[in-house]
């Protein structure tokens, strides 16, 4: 949180399961040791939409 400080050696983890306003959907995971970032994982994934399969073999018009 803004304005908070951590004690060195105090391990914290932050997981954001769903992110909006990215291409597709995304998730983020942070691991902190005090004020030091130890690990960051940022994943953007696109769930299947199946539009391509619906249109396959059909005329464009």
MDAnalysis code that builds the backbone (N, CA, C; Angstrom):
import MDAnalysis as mda
import numpy as np

u = mda.Universe.empty(183, n_residues=61, atom_resindex=np.repeat(np.arange(61), 3), trajectory=True)
u.add_TopologyAttr("name", ["N", "CA", "C"] * 61)
u.add_TopologyAttr("resid", np.arange(1, 62))
u.add_TopologyAttr("resname", ["UNK", "UNK", "UNK", "UNK", "UNK", "UNK", "UNK", "UNK", "UNK", "UNK", "UNK", "UNK", "UNK", "UNK", "UNK", "UNK", "UNK", "UNK", "UNK", "UNK", "UNK", "UNK", "UNK", "UNK", "UNK", "UNK", "UNK", "UNK", "UNK", "UNK", "UNK", "UNK", "UNK", "UNK", "UNK", "UNK", "UNK", "UNK", "UNK", "UNK", "UNK", "UNK", "UNK", "UNK", "UNK", "UNK", "UNK", "UNK", "UNK", "UNK", "UNK", "UNK", "UNK", "UNK", "UNK", "UNK", "UNK", "UNK", "UNK", "UNK", "UNK"])
u.atoms.positions = np.array([
    [0.842, -1.180, 0.000],
    [0.000, 0.000, 0.000],
    [0.887, 1.243, 0.000],
    [0.443, 2.311, -0.648],
    [1.229, 3.542, -0.651],
    [1.465, 4.033, 0.779],
    [2.671, 4.476, 1.029],
    [3.001, 4.995, 2.347],
    [3.421, 3.937, 3.340],
    [3.209, 2.664, 3.031],
    [3.619, 1.595, 3.936],
    [5.058, 1.220, 3.639],
    [5.784, 0.876, 4.669],
    [7.124, 0.341, 4.457],
    [7.178, -1.034, 5.093],
    [8.101, -1.839, 4.623],
    [8.222, -3.199, 5.119],
    [9.542, -3.386, 5.812],
    [9.557, -4.327, 6.708],
    [10.767, -4.691, 7.410],
    [11.589, -5.610, 6.516],
    [12.901, -5.356, 6.374],
    [13.722, -6.273, 5.583],
    [13.579, -7.698, 6.106],
    [13.486, -8.643, 5.205],
    [13.305, -10.031, 5.596],
    [11.838, -10.422, 5.705],
    [10.930, -9.439, 5.690],
    [9.500, -9.734, 5.726],
    [9.056, -10.055, 4.316],
    [8.700, -11.295, 4.078],
    [8.324, -11.731, 2.740],
    [6.833, -11.501, 2.520],
    [6.500, -10.922, 1.363],
    [5.107, -10.693, 0.993],
    [4.893, -11.174, -0.432],
    [3.682, -11.577, -0.745],
    [3.332, -11.987, -2.091],
    [2.054, -11.273, -2.504],
    [1.998, -10.882, -3.769],
    [0.826, -10.230, -4.332],
    [0.467, -10.988, -5.595],
    [-0.775, -11.431, -5.690],
    [-1.242, -12.123, -6.887],
    [-2.468, -11.394, -7.413],
    [-2.423, -11.017, -8.684],
    [-3.562, -10.388, -9.351],
    [-4.009, -11.382, -10.415],
    [-5.157, -12.017, -10.193],
    [-5.587, -13.099, -11.083],
    [-6.154, -12.624, -12.408],
    [-6.787, -11.462, -12.425],
    [-7.393, -10.973, -13.663],
    [-7.081, -9.501, -13.836],
    [-6.520, -9.158, -15.003],
    [-6.210, -7.778, -15.334],
    [-7.097, -7.342, -16.492],
    [-7.606, -6.136, -16.417],
    [-8.425, -5.593, -17.498],
    [-7.579, -4.650, -18.349],
    [-8.076, -4.345, -19.514],
    [-7.461, -3.378, -20.418],
    [-6.108, -3.829, -20.967],
    [-5.945, -5.124, -21.126],
    [-4.780, -5.664, -21.830],
    [-5.321, -6.439, -23.032],
    [-4.470, -6.716, -24.001],
    [-4.911, -7.504, -25.147],
    [-5.182, -8.917, -24.660],
    [-6.429, -9.319, -24.678],
    [-6.812, -10.607, -24.112],
    [-7.042, -10.438, -22.625],
    [-6.620, -11.379, -21.846],
    [-6.713, -11.316, -20.391],
    [-5.327, -11.534, -19.826],
    [-5.107, -11.102, -18.608],
    [-3.778, -11.237, -18.035],
    [-3.809, -11.496, -16.546],
    [-2.676, -11.878, -16.019],
    [-2.502, -12.115, -14.593],
    [-1.105, -11.643, -14.196],
    [-0.933, -11.278, -12.936],
    [0.364, -10.816, -12.455],
    [0.602, -11.370, -11.057],
    [1.843, -11.772, -10.782],
    [2.255, -12.296, -9.484],
    [3.539, -11.586, -9.083],
    [3.581, -11.067, -7.864],
    [4.772, -10.401, -7.324],
    [5.170, -11.059, -6.020],
    [6.460, -11.243, -5.814],
    [6.967, -11.716, -4.532],
    [7.954, -10.672, -4.035],
    [7.691, -10.139, -2.855],
    [8.502, -9.069, -2.289],
    [9.209, -9.554, -1.029],
    [10.412, -9.060, -0.811],
    [11.147, -9.273, 0.433],
    [11.435, -7.884, 0.979],
    [10.642, -7.456, 1.958],
    [10.735, -6.084, 2.420],
    [10.314, -5.173, 1.287],
    [11.159, -4.237, 0.907],
    [10.875, -3.348, -0.212],
    [11.523, -3.820, -1.511],
    [12.141, -4.991, -1.485],
    [12.837, -5.528, -2.654],
    [11.955, -6.536, -3.395],
    [11.860, -6.373, -4.704],
    [11.097, -7.309, -5.529],
    [11.971, -8.521, -5.811],
    [11.497, -9.709, -5.418],
    [12.247, -10.942, -5.657],
    [11.833, -11.629, -6.956],
    [10.543, -11.583, -7.259],
    [10.057, -12.310, -8.436],
    [8.824, -11.601, -8.992],
    [8.747, -11.536, -10.311],
    [7.578, -10.980, -10.995],
    [7.215, -11.929, -12.127],
    [5.944, -12.286, -12.211],
    [5.446, -13.065, -13.333],
    [4.263, -12.295, -13.918],
    [4.304, -12.034, -15.202],
    [3.235, -11.322, -15.882],
    [2.825, -12.160, -17.077],
    [1.595, -12.611, -17.099],
    [1.108, -13.486, -18.161],
    [-0.082, -12.851, -18.856],
    [-0.059, -12.861, -20.168],
    [-1.209, -12.441, -20.954],
    [-1.658, -13.664, -21.740],
    [-2.916, -13.993, -21.597],
    [-3.450, -15.163, -22.280],
    [-4.773, -14.788, -22.943],
    [-5.033, -15.399, -24.043],
    [-6.249, -15.134, -24.809],
    [-7.116, -16.385, -24.754],
    [-8.280, -16.290, -24.151],
    [-9.162, -17.463, -24.132],
    [-9.675, -17.758, -25.541],
    [-9.992, -18.995, -25.842],
    [-10.469, -19.317, -27.191],
    [-11.792, -18.618, -27.484],
    [-11.889, -18.064, -28.690],
    [-13.121, -17.374, -29.088],
    [-13.918, -18.191, -30.100],
    [-13.261, -19.064, -30.822],
    [-13.891, -19.978, -31.775],
    [-14.481, -19.286, -32.996],
    [-14.230, -17.985, -33.200],
    [-14.724, -17.302, -34.401],
    [-14.103, -17.897, -35.664],
    [-12.844, -18.204, -35.591],
    [-12.159, -18.723, -36.770],
    [-12.789, -20.038, -37.226],
    [-13.086, -20.921, -36.290],
    [-13.698, -22.204, -36.648],
    [-15.105, -22.005, -37.190],
    [-15.836, -21.040, -36.676],
    [-17.184, -20.746, -37.146],
    [-17.179, -20.266, -38.595],
    [-16.143, -19.519, -38.976],
    [-16.077, -18.938, -40.323],
    [-15.376, -19.820, -41.346],
    [-14.697, -20.845, -40.907],
    [-13.920, -21.695, -41.817],
    [-14.830, -22.343, -42.862],
    [-14.466, -22.207, -44.136],
    [-15.205, -22.827, -45.226],
    [-16.408, -22.005, -45.692],
    [-16.645, -20.839, -45.116],
    [-17.772, -20.000, -45.522],
    [-17.271, -18.882, -46.435],
    [-18.174, -18.390, -47.239],
    [-17.843, -17.268, -48.113],
    [-17.730, -15.994, -47.292],
    [-16.892, -15.074, -47.760],
    [-16.696, -13.827, -47.006],
    [-17.919, -12.929, -47.013],
    [-18.800, -13.072, -48.016],
    [-19.968, -12.200, -48.100],
    [-21.169, -12.845, -47.445],
])
